[in-house]
Amino acid sequence: METIAESLFGTMEKVSFRRDNLTLAGHLFKPTDFDDTKVYPTLIVHAAVTMVKEQAPDNYARLLVLHDFVVLTFDYASYGESEGSPRNNENVQAKLDDLKAGVSYLQTLPFVGEIGVFGACTSGGNAAYLAADDDRIAAMAAVVPWMYEPALAEPIWGKEVIARNDAKARDARERVARLVNISPRRSLRTHRTLKASC
């Protein structure tokens, strides 16, 4: 790992981890007063469909380390410095697999506590899908998320995956409703899909 000092924004290390037979390239940000004997809340941060880590994800990370988060940004497979071909291949399932590999990588680090995911634009949708599918995610946040419209979802995901995700969403709404003792319809409002592309 190559450590690059960023005095105001902690440190950034170049890291890599594996997903299947691919090496994914990332940056690991740590707070200025980082102490490797402590455990830190940790976030995976990603952004719009074609962005690489050096764009918005690293900028978000620099701000989040000011609040004592450890932050991982990385290039999805086939983007930026990560392996994969064809290059710049938009594959939603592969991106979710990349995010899960990022979680697995973070779990190998002794200073990583609870792991959350923060996504903007299309990665906001990916963050929501990851949080619904991976119990290792303690929290998620989305900034102007693009959630796939029904007309786009079926060719990308397929009917079986959509049905499985719908069932998971219904189950999650019911669990939340039981926890807060309100009806499922009132607990989570149906989102309106963002019509513009990010």
GIMO-V222853 format. One record per run of one state. SS is the DSSP state (helix for helix, strand for strand, loop for the rest). FROM is the first residue (numbers start at 0). TO is the last residue. If there is no record, write none. Layout:
# GIMO-V222853
[[SS & FROM & TO] [SS & FROM & TO]]
This chain:
# GIMO-V222853
[[loop & 0 & 0] [strand & 1 & 4] [loop & 5 & 5] [helix & 6 & 8] [loop & 9 & 9] [strand & 10 & 18] [loop & 19 & 20] [strand & 21 & 29] [loop & 30 & 38] [strand & 39 & 45] [loop & 46 & 54] [helix & 55 & 66] [loop & 67 & 68] [strand & 69 & 73] [loop & 74 & 90] [helix & 91 & 105] [loop & 106 & 110] [strand & 111 & 119] [loop & 120 & 120] [helix & 121 & 132] [loop & 133 & 135] [strand & 136 & 142] [loop & 143 & 148] [helix & 149 & 156] [loop & 157 & 157] [helix & 158 & 179] [loop & 180 & 182] [helix & 183 & 186] [loop & 187 & 197]]
